[in-house]
Amino acid sequence: MGIMEKIKGLLGQHSDKVGQGLDKAGQAVDSKTGGKYSKHIRTGTDKAKEALGDNGKGDGGKGDGGRSGEGDDGTKGR
């Protein structure tokens, strides 16, 4: 088993912890930037969680983070 397979296995087993870490890191960056890049930071953390396979949020693999296609302002996505 190569190193990448080991890493993928560990990430799969601990995706909830990795997701929490990504959220915490995103919040720290958002705080440091004064909220100026909140939308971009959220997009980046969401994409990273999607790469984990189950979005790191326990949403059953929907991949939308439980947002059901709504934008930040409550409108439907593009």
C-alpha positions in Angstrom: 0.0 0.0 0.0 1.4 3.4 -1.0 1.5 6.5 1.0 -1.4 8.1 -1.0 -3.7 5.1 -0.3 -2.8 5.4 3.4 -3.6 9.1 3.4 -6.9 8.5 1.6 -7.8 5.8 4.1 -7.1 8.0 7.0 -9.0 10.9 5.6 -12.0 8.7 4.9 -12.0 7.3 8.4 -11.7 10.8 10.0 -13.5 13.0 7.5 -15.6 14.5 10.2 -12.5 15.7 12.1 -10.9 17.0 8.8 -14.2 18.8 8.0 -14.2 20.5 11.4 -10.5 21.5 10.9 -11.3 23.0 7.6 -14.2 25.0 9.1 -12.0 26.2 11.9 -9.3 27.2 9.5 -11.8 29.0 7.3 -13.2 30.9 10.3 -9.7 32.0 11.3 -8.9 33.3 7.8 -12.3 35.0 7.6 -11.6 36.7 10.9 -8.2 37.8 9.8 -9.5 39.3 6.5 -12.4 41.1 8.3 -15.0 39.1 6.4 -14.0 40.7 3.1 -13.6 37.3 1.4 -16.2 35.2 3.3 -17.9 33.9 0.2 -14.6 32.8 -1.4 -13.4 31.2 1.8 -16.7 29.3 2.2 -16.5 28.1 -1.4 -12.9 26.9 -0.8 -13.7 25.0 2.4 -16.8 23.5 0.7 -14.8 22.3 -2.3 -12.2 20.8 0.1 -14.9 19.0 2.0 -16.4 17.7 -1.2 -13.0 16.3 -2.1 -13.2 14.2 1.1 -16.2 12.3 -0.4 -19.0 13.1 2.0 -18.5 16.8 2.3 -17.4 16.4 5.9 -20.8 17.5 7.2 -22.7 14.2 7.4 -25.2 15.4 4.8 -25.5 11.9 3.3 -23.2 12.8 0.4 -25.6 15.4 -1.1 -22.6 17.6 -1.7 -24.5 20.8 -1.1 -23.7 21.2 2.6 -27.4 21.0 3.4 -28.1 24.3 1.5 -30.5 22.7 -1.0 -29.3 24.9 -3.9 -29.9 28.2 -2.1 -27.5 31.1 -2.5 -26.3 33.2 0.4 -29.2 35.6 -0.1 -31.8 32.8 -0.2 -32.2 32.7 -3.9 -31.7 29.6 -6.0 -28.2 29.0 -7.5 -27.4 29.5 -11.1 
